[in-house]
Amino acid sequence: MGFMQVLQQAWRRNDSLVCVGLDPEPAKFPAQLRDQPDAVFGFCAAIVDATADLVCAFKPQIAHFAALRGEDALERLIAHIHEKHPGVPVILDAKRGDIGSTAQHYLSEAFDRYRADAVTLNPYLGRDSIQPFLDRADKGVILLCRTSNPGSADLQDLTVSDGNGGGKPLYQRVAQIVARDWNTHGNCALVTGATWPEEIGKVRAIVGNMPLLVPGIGAQGGDVAAVVRHGRTPEGTGLMINSSRAILYAGSGEDFALKARSATQALRDAINRHRQLPAN
């Protein structure tokens, strides 16, 4: 079963659009974990086990593991998710993008080494840099479109040709190209930041029911109601709304996993209150 099918089942089974980002920062771990030799895996696995029935996906961020020399922990964590929670897909947040020969190695990293179900990619080297991933119809290809960081407007808002004699902001052109030309296997999704909810609505209008990965909820200040209103599909799905720090570090004591579960459930409930309201 491919990424899109597993994601759709998770939306329904767990009644959830929540994606938990797994971004380990040992300085924020509970005291009882900090000196343990396998603290990174232990912390993340505990979060996963406490929240798996409340989410539609997990999203480990590769740089957080690599900076800690924790690639082995990342491999074991993804294997743990697949073994213990097989209905929840794993998105490797790597933001790769390079020339074709190098892209093949990045593909092997994401899907052969780490065995992720999907990977985030940077589309700005063009289709040939993404093609090896597009060819994997069973895997999710999640492309940066309108990102949540404040500097995203420096380039993503620049007006470029829409191919029909008019102009569009670059992020809308990316959405158009991906939906029209690249999504031949139906395995594409886009990253659209929660800090720009109206832009999420514009992307949704371009791409139809294509899934959107939405970072920026919680610590970055994204508004849940606005994201759901602008980004959901008519069926009330279509979103993977990511929260990392607000869930991972909701508690700092021995009950940190329970506090993470409570924070996840609160976010799921907040999202669900808006899912059936009329869209803009």
Order of alpha helices (4+ residues) and beta strands (2+ residues): alpha-beta-alpha-alpha-beta-alpha-alpha-beta-alpha-beta-alpha-beta-alpha-beta-beta-alpha-beta-alpha-beta-alpha-beta-alpha-alpha
